[in-house]
Amino acid sequence: MPDFNLHTHTWRCHHAKGQDEDYVLEAIKNGYKAIGFSDHAPYIFPGNYYSGFRIDLADAQDYADSIHALQEKYRGTIDVLLGYEVEWYPDLIQQELAYLKTFDYDYLICGQHYVGNEYEDWAGYTGHKTDNPADLERYIAQVIAAAQSGEIAYIAHPDILHFTGDRGLYLERMHYLIQELKKTDIPLEFNFLGYTDKRQYPSDEFWKMVAQEGNRVVIGLDAHRPEVYADKKNLKIMLEKMRTLGLTPIENVNEILK
């Protein structure tokens, strides 16, 4: 069983609970050797657009300072890492990367919660049902661009897009995505929150194709509460599920944070 998790949120994203240190203490108590915080990254959006599910710009420095302080406090006990979960928004990503680098982060993961640029009228939330092939193509293009950039440690919940259109088309295009991601050798995340919450992901069909292609796979708790680190029962059940799909998760965090 992996002894690390790089997908942890904080109260600053407006939909997670608990203090930062609570997550660290719970991780230590349950035998983790590394905990990565990767809250939803703050973005400098154009105009007066406000994104209510991510770190506010006003809280950005506090987030980085808090995680850096925990790194020092628990050095030698557990590795605490500062990360961000970003979306690959074509019009904003270069500015975003430059901005985030001012906080001296350890890694980034890509969780593409929107196609397009989020703040534009035609952008769509990937958790909402869509039967539009254009949404599928935009999602695939953005995830591939993120993987090819060399800036991203892994792709979070790569099967998050809730596509309800032609199933044959979906499987064909997602197989293409998996093959393109394999070329970059970037790990794909089997998402614990999606599994325990019985969401549309993780998708058996998707992950069978991942196993077939041999992509590297990582488990992400996607923790929004400290207690998630103690849920070893469901984690073991999910691990067994992964084995039946032909998946073997990465067990050493250094295989990701090269």
N, C-alpha and C positions, 0 to 999 in steps of 0.2 A: 504494500500500500504506500503511495507517495507520502512523503513527510513534509511537503510544502504546499502552499496555495498562493497564487499570484493574483487572485481576483477577489478583492475585498473592498467594500464601500464604506462610507462614513455618513454621519448625519448631515453633512454639507450638501449632499445631493437631493435632500428633501424627501427621500423615501427609504432611508436606512435609519437604524436605531442604535444607540449605544455610543459610549465614548471610545476614542481611538485605542486607548490603553486596554480597555475591556477586551477588545479583539486579540490583542497581543497576549494577555494573560490567559485567555481561553485557549489560544493556540499552544502556548507553553504547556498548559495543564493536560492537553490531549496529544502531546508528543510530537508536535510539529517543530521542525528545525528552521523553517523559513516562512515568513508571512509577508506577502506583498500587498500593499494598499494600491488600488487602481480605481479610484473614484472617477466618476464621470467628469471629464476634463472641462475646465472653464473655457469658454470661447469668446472672442471679441467679435460679436455679430454686427452687421451693418444696421444702420437706422436704430429704431427703438425696439427691435425684436428681443424678447426675453424667453429663454429656455428654462423651464421650471424643474427639469429633472437632473440638473448638473450643478457643480460647484459654482456659486456666484463669484464674479470677479472680485468682489469685496472680501471673500473668504479664501481666495487662492493662496495668499501668502501664509495665512494661518494653517492651512492644510499642509503645505510643504514644511513649515517650521515644526508642526506637531510630529510629523512622521520622522523628520530628522532628529528631533529630540528623543524619540523612542528608539531610534537606531543606536544612539549613544547610551541610553539608559540600560538597554538590554543586550548590549554588545557582549559576546561570549556566552550568552544564554540562548538567544534565538536571533537569526538574521532578519532584520526588519528592512523592507525595501520600499522606496517611494516610486510609485508608478501612476499612470493615468490610463483610463479607458477612453479612446478617441474614436470619432467617426471620421472617415476619409471624405471630407467635403471638398470637392474639386476647387471651388473658388476661395476657400479659406485655409487649406491645409498647410501651405508654406508659411503663412503668417502664424498659424497656430503652433507649428513645430518650433519656430523661432521663439515664440512667447513661452512655451513650456520649458524650453531649454534654460531659461533664466532661473528656473526653480531647481536645477541640478537633479533631475530625476534619474532613476536607475533603469527604467524600462517603460515601454508603452505596449498596450494591447489594443487591438482594433475590434470594437463591437459596433457593427454598422446598424444603428437603430433607425436610421432614415436613409432613403434613397434621395439623390439630389443634394441639396444644400440646407435642408431642414427649414430654413426661414422663408423659402420661396413657396408660392401657392401650390405648385405642382409636386412638391416633395411629399413623400408618403412615409408614414411610420411603419416599420417592417413587422411589427407585432399585429397590425390590423390585417384582416383578410383582403387579399387582392387577387383578381383573376387576370390582371393586365400584364401581358408578356413584356411590355416596356419596363415595368417595375422590376421584373425578374432580371432583365438584361442590365439595367442600371445598377442593381444590387451587385451582380456578378462583377461588372466592370470596376466598381469602387473597391470591392474586397481584393480583387487581383492587383489593382494599383497600390493598395496599402501593402500587400505582401511583397510586391516587387520593389518597393521603396527602400527596403533595408532598414527602415526606422522602427519596425514593429516586431515585438518578441513572439507574439502568436495571435491567431485570429480567435476571438471569443465567439461562442455560439454561432458558428458559421452557417448553421441551418435555421437561423431565426426567422427568415422571410416566410410569412404565412401565405404562401401561394396556393390559391384554390382553383386555379385554372386547369388547363389540360395537363393531366398527370404525366403523360408521356413526354411532353415538352419539358416539364419541370425536371424530371429525372435525367433527361438528356443534357439539359443545360447545367444542372448541378454536378453531373458527372464531369462535364467540361471544366467547371470551377475547381473541382477536386483535383483533376489532372494538372491544371495550371498551377495550383497551390503546391502540388507535389514537386514541381520543377524548382520552386523557390526553397524547398525543404522547411517551410515554416510550419510549426505545430498547429494543430486544430484542437479547439477546446470542446470536450464533452462536458456539458454544463449541468452542474448538480442542482441549481435552482430550478432550471427548466424540468429536470427529471422529477424532483420531489414535488413540484407544483403542478405536474401533469400538463405542461404546456405543449404546443405543437412541436417543440424541440426538446430533447434530441429525437431525431427521426430515424427509425430503424433503417429505412430505405437508404437514407443519406449515408449512415455510418457503415452499412454493408459495402457501399461503394468505396468509402474511405479505406476499409480493411482490404478490399480488393486491390486498390492502388498502392497501399503501403505507406500512406502519409503518417507522419509522426503525430501522436495524440497526447494531449495533456488534460488532466482533470482540473476544472475550475469550480470552486465552491460558489462563486458569485455571492459571497456572504453579505447580507444586509442586516444581520443580527449577530452578535458575538456567539450566541449559542450554537450557531451552525457548525462551529469548529468541534463541538461535542457530539454531533450526530453521526457517530461511527456506524450505527446500525444501518441507516439508509445508505451510507457510503459503501459499506460492504455489499449491500444488495445491488447497488449500481455497478460496482466493480464486477460482480458476477454477470450482470447483464452485458457489460462491455465484453467480457470474455466470450459469451455466447455469440456476439457479433463479430468476433475475431480481432478484437482490439486489445492492445497492451499499452497502458499509459506510461509515459515517461516518469521515472522514479527519482531522478537526480535533477535538481533545479539548475545545475550548471550546464545541462544539455540544452537549456533554453536561453539562459543569460550568459551567452558566450562572450 
